[in-house]
Amino acid sequence: MAASRAMGSLRLPPLPSVGELIKLYNLRAEKQLSQNFLLDLKLTDKIVRQAGSLRGAHVCEVGPGPGGLTRSILNAEAADVLVVEKDSRFIPGLKLLSEAAPGRLRIVHGDILNYRMDRGFPAGISKPWEEEPPNLHIIGNLPFSVSTPLIIKWLENMADRTGPFTFGRTRLTLTFQKEVAERLTASTGSKQRSRLSIMAQYLCTVHKCFVIPGRAFVPKPEVDVGVVHFTPLVQPQIQQPFKLVEKVVRNVFQFRRKHCHKGVQKLFPEACRLELTQEMMRKADVDPVLRPTELTIPHIRALTEAYAHLCTSDPSLFSYDFREELRLKHLGRNRHTPADAFKEIASAPPPC
């Protein structure tokens, strides 16, 4: 009975509603920051449930805004909640929540893209990578403008076991535009299969939990929102450096409707493009006329291993960027104005 009373005391006392706080502090969602408020606590509770039990957990919430999702996290009996908020207008309302949950809510006024989460929690919560995930969760209703660069950053942290993944296989429960959520979870052969599908799925178990209709947000966005849960794999499905995998996948998927060898070609300088493309496809034993959306994770693994082998033979290949080669070629053409051409003709030696 005493334990039950102790856990019950972790629930928040009566507070002004999120809508009342928005009016009290005269808050507006800023379009340039892609802000959309979720005021329905039944929906924020549902997002939090996708993370699993938070009783006694450490949680980092990204972009809490007026604090609706924060309330649900605190009411789920999380012991330690760290919120990272860039917009100073929301700090007073978050401080009110902090006073209502003494010792349980910490506020960082800063940009999550730059925040060192590895310094935000005690080292004692860490778990070896091969064991169960630590009792640490990342939860957030992400602004649309930051969601893709942020998940790519965290996937790289995951591959390197840095940032929030210094503590072990930290789980994430995040919102994205419905289309981005579909890309993250798309299976081989589906129309939504993309670079994001490969990058997320080779490192994680990715699960699309449910869709929130756009009308649930204030202001209403033009799209619906998907909730996605990520659990890092003990063993990534591709054993190559993240940046190498990302480069191969980015090039392959730049020509989504063409055969995959078209994208692979752009990994190599024009002078040796055809020769090295053929060698890479042969080493990988991947059908060159498969479409990018038809490639499985094992296909991508074989391609990255073949590319890594070629880069070992010639390290300059990894730094090659075909766009830079195109840019230099374009600059060279622009320098050859009619006047330049006349000078070249005038200065040329007479024919033999």
C-alpha positions in Angstrom: 0.0 0.0 0.0 2.8 2.4 0.9 4.5 1.6 -2.5 1.3 2.3 -4.3 0.9 5.7 -2.5 4.6 6.5 -3.4 4.0 5.8 -7.1 0.7 7.6 -7.1 2.5 10.7 -5.8 4.5 10.9 -9.0 1.4 12.0 -10.9 1.1 15.7 -11.5 -1.1 17.8 -9.3 -4.0 19.8 -10.9 -2.6 22.4 -13.3 -3.9 24.8 -15.9 -4.6 23.0 -19.2 -2.1 23.3 -22.0 -4.6 25.5 -23.9 -4.8 27.8 -20.8 -1.0 28.0 -20.6 -0.9 28.9 -24.3 -3.3 31.8 -23.6 -1.6 32.8 -20.4 1.8 33.2 -22.0 0.4 34.4 -25.3 2.1 31.6 -27.2 1.8 31.1 -31.0 3.2 28.3 -33.1 5.9 29.8 -35.4 5.5 28.6 -39.0 9.2 29.1 -39.7 10.1 26.7 -36.9 7.5 24.1 -38.2 5.8 24.2 -34.8 2.4 22.4 -34.3 1.0 22.0 -30.8 -0.7 18.7 -29.7 -3.1 19.7 -27.0 -5.1 16.4 -26.6 -3.6 14.6 -23.6 -5.3 11.4 -24.7 -3.1 11.5 -27.8 0.1 12.5 -25.9 -0.6 9.6 -23.5 -0.9 7.3 -26.5 2.5 8.4 -27.9 4.1 7.8 -24.5 2.6 4.3 -24.2 4.5 3.4 -27.5 7.8 3.8 -25.6 6.8 1.0 -23.1 6.8 1.4 -19.3 8.5 4.7 -18.2 8.1 3.9 -14.5 11.4 5.1 -12.9 12.9 5.8 -16.3 15.2 8.6 -17.6 13.7 10.4 -20.5 14.9 13.1 -22.9 12.1 14.9 -24.6 12.9 16.9 -27.7 11.1 20.2 -28.3 8.5 20.1 -25.6 6.9 23.3 -26.6 4.0 24.1 -24.3 4.5 20.8 -22.4 1.6 18.6 -23.4 3.8 15.5 -24.1 5.9 16.4 -21.1 2.8 16.1 -18.8 2.1 12.6 -20.2 5.7 11.5 -19.7 5.7 12.8 -16.0 2.3 11.1 -15.5 3.8 7.8 -16.8 6.0 8.0 -13.6 9.3 8.8 -15.3 11.8 9.5 -12.5 14.0 12.0 -14.5 12.8 14.0 -17.5 15.3 16.2 -19.4 13.6 18.6 -21.9 15.6 20.4 -24.6 13.8 23.4 -25.9 15.2 26.0 -28.4 12.3 28.5 -28.2 12.7 30.7 -25.1 8.9 31.6 -25.2 8.1 28.1 -23.8 10.6 28.2 -20.9 8.2 29.9 -18.3 5.5 27.3 -18.9 8.0 24.5 -18.6 9.3 26.0 -15.3 5.7 25.8 -14.0 5.7 22.1 -14.8 9.1 21.7 -13.1 7.7 23.2 -9.9 4.8 20.8 -10.0 7.2 17.9 -10.3 10.0 18.8 -8.0 13.3 17.1 -8.8 11.9 15.3 -11.8 12.0 17.8 -14.7 15.2 19.5 -15.9 15.1 22.1 -18.6 17.8 22.8 -21.2 17.4 26.0 -23.3 19.2 24.9 -26.4 19.2 23.3 -29.9 18.9 19.5 -29.8 21.1 19.3 -33.0 24.0 20.6 -30.9 23.1 19.3 -27.4 25.5 16.7 -25.9 23.1 14.2 -24.6 25.9 11.9 -23.4 26.5 14.5 -20.7 22.8 14.8 -19.7 22.4 11.6 -17.8 24.4 9.7 -15.1 26.9 7.1 -16.4 25.4 4.6 -14.0 22.4 4.0 -16.2 24.5 2.6 -19.0 24.0 -1.0 -20.2 26.4 -3.1 -22.3 25.3 -3.0 -26.0 24.7 -6.7 -26.1 22.3 -6.6 -23.1 18.8 -5.2 -22.8 18.4 -1.4 -23.6 19.1 1.0 -20.8 16.2 2.6 -18.9 16.6 5.7 -21.0 14.2 6.9 -23.7 14.1 9.7 -26.3 10.6 10.9 -27.0 9.6 13.9 -29.1 6.9 15.5 -31.2 9.5 16.7 -33.7 9.2 19.9 -35.8 9.0 18.8 -39.4 11.9 21.0 -40.4 14.3 19.2 -38.0 13.0 15.6 -38.0 15.0 14.2 -41.0 18.4 15.8 -40.2 17.9 14.8 -36.5 17.1 11.1 -37.1 20.1 10.9 -39.5 22.3 12.4 -36.8 21.0 9.9 -34.3 21.4 7.0 -36.7 25.1 8.0 -37.1 25.4 8.2 -33.3 23.9 4.8 -33.1 26.4 3.3 -35.6 29.3 4.9 -33.7 27.7 4.3 -30.2 28.1 8.0 -29.4 25.7 10.7 -28.1 22.6 9.1 -26.5 24.0 5.6 -27.4 27.0 5.8 -25.1 24.5 4.5 -22.6 23.6 1.5 -24.7 20.8 0.7 -27.1 18.6 3.8 -26.2 15.1 3.6 -27.6 13.4 6.4 -29.5 9.7 7.2 -29.9 9.3 10.1 -32.3 6.8 11.8 -34.6 7.3 12.6 -38.3 5.3 13.7 -41.2 3.3 10.7 -42.3 5.2 10.4 -45.6 8.6 10.4 -43.7 7.2 7.8 -41.2 6.2 5.6 -44.2 9.7 5.9 -45.7 11.4 5.0 -42.4 9.3 1.8 -42.2 8.9 0.9 -45.9 9.6 -2.7 -46.9 11.5 -3.8 -50.0 9.6 -3.2 -53.2 7.2 -0.6 -51.8 6.8 2.9 -53.4 8.0 4.5 -50.2 11.3 2.6 -50.0 14.1 5.2 -49.8 17.4 6.1 -48.4 15.8 6.6 -45.0 14.4 3.1 -45.1 17.8 1.5 -45.6 19.7 3.8 -43.1 17.1 3.2 -40.3 16.5 -0.5 -40.9 20.1 -1.7 -41.1 20.6 -0.3 -37.6 17.3 -0.6 -35.9 14.0 -2.4 -35.5 11.7 0.3 -36.8 7.9 0.2 -36.1 5.2 2.6 -37.3 2.9 2.8 -34.3 -0.1 4.8 -35.4 -1.1 7.9 -37.3 -2.3 11.2 -35.8 -4.7 13.2 -38.1 -3.4 16.7 -38.9 -6.6 18.2 -37.4 -5.5 17.1 -33.9 -2.7 19.7 -34.0 -2.8 23.5 -33.6 -2.3 25.0 -36.1 -3.5 22.2 -38.3 -0.6 21.0 -40.6 -1.3 20.1 -44.3 -0.3 16.5 -43.6 -1.0 13.8 -41.0 1.7 12.7 -38.5 3.1 9.2 -37.9 4.5 7.9 -34.6 7.6 5.7 -35.1 9.5 3.6 -32.5 13.1 2.7 -32.9 15.1 0.0 -31.0 18.8 -0.3 -32.0 19.9 -3.8 -33.1 22.5 -5.6 -31.2 24.3 -6.3 -34.5 23.9 -3.9 -37.4 23.0 -5.6 -40.6 25.8 -3.8 -42.4 29.3 -3.9 -40.9 30.8 -0.8 -42.6 31.3 2.8 -41.4 28.1 4.9 -41.4 29.4 7.5 -43.8 30.4 4.9 -46.4 27.0 3.2 -46.1 25.3 6.6 -46.4 27.3 7.6 -49.5 26.5 4.3 -51.3 22.8 4.5 -50.4 22.5 8.2 -51.3 24.0 7.6 -54.7 21.9 4.5 -55.4 18.6 6.2 -54.5 19.2 9.4 -56.4 17.8 7.7 -59.5 14.9 6.0 -57.9 13.1 5.0 -61.2 16.3 3.8 -63.0 18.3 0.7 -62.7 20.5 0.6 -59.6 23.8 0.6 -61.6 23.0 4.2 -62.7 23.4 5.5 -59.2 26.4 3.3 -58.5 28.2 4.9 -61.5 28.2 8.2 -59.7 30.4 6.9 -57.0 33.3 7.0 -59.5 35.2 9.6 -61.6 34.1 9.8 -65.2 37.5 8.6 -66.5 37.1 5.1 -64.8 33.3 5.1 -64.2 32.2 2.3 -66.4 35.1 0.0 -65.5 34.7 0.4 -61.7 30.9 0.2 -61.8 31.1 -3.1 -63.6 33.7 -4.3 -61.1 31.6 -3.2 -58.1 28.4 -4.8 -59.4 30.3 -8.0 -60.2 32.0 -8.2 -56.7 28.6 -7.5 -55.0 26.8 -10.1 -57.2 23.8 -7.7 -57.4 21.6 -7.6 -60.6 22.5 -4.2 -62.1 18.9 -3.8 -63.5 17.2 -4.0 -60.2 15.5 -0.7 -59.2 16.7 0.9 -56.0 13.4 0.2 -54.3 13.9 -3.5 -55.0 17.2 -3.7 -53.2 17.2 -5.6 -49.9 19.4 -4.9 -46.9 21.7 -7.9 -48.0 21.9 -6.3 -51.5 23.0 -3.0 -49.9 25.4 -4.8 -47.6 27.1 -6.5 -50.6 27.3 -3.2 -52.5 28.9 -1.4 -49.5 31.4 -4.2 -49.0 32.4 -4.1 -52.7 32.7 -0.3 -52.6 34.8 -0.5 -49.4 37.1 -3.0 -51.2 37.6 -0.6 -54.1 38.3 2.3 -51.6 40.9 0.2 -49.9 42.7 -0.2 -53.3 42.3 3.5 -54.1 41.5 5.7 -50.9 40.9 8.8 -53.1 37.6 7.2 -54.3 35.8 7.8 -51.0 36.4 11.5 -51.2 35.2 11.7 -54.8 32.0 13.7 -55.3 30.5 13.6 -58.8 28.6 16.9 -58.2 32.0 18.6 -57.6 33.3 17.1 -60.8 30.3 18.5 -62.7 30.7 21.9 -61.0 34.3 22.2 -62.0 33.5 21.1 -65.6 30.7 23.7 -65.7 33.1 26.4 -64.4 35.7 25.4 -67.1 33.1 25.8 -69.8 32.0 29.2 -68.5 35.6 30.4 -68.6 35.8 29.8 -72.4 34.0 32.9 -73.5 34.3 33.9 -77.2 37.1 36.3 -76.3 39.0 33.5 -74.6 38.5 31.3 -77.6 39.8 34.1 -79.9 42.9 34.5 -77.7 43.6 30.7 -77.7 43.3 30.7 -81.6 45.6 33.7 -81.9 48.2 32.3 -79.6 48.1 28.8 -81.0 51.2 27.7 -83.0 50.7 27.5 -86.8 49.8 24.1 -88.2 52.6 21.9 -89.4 
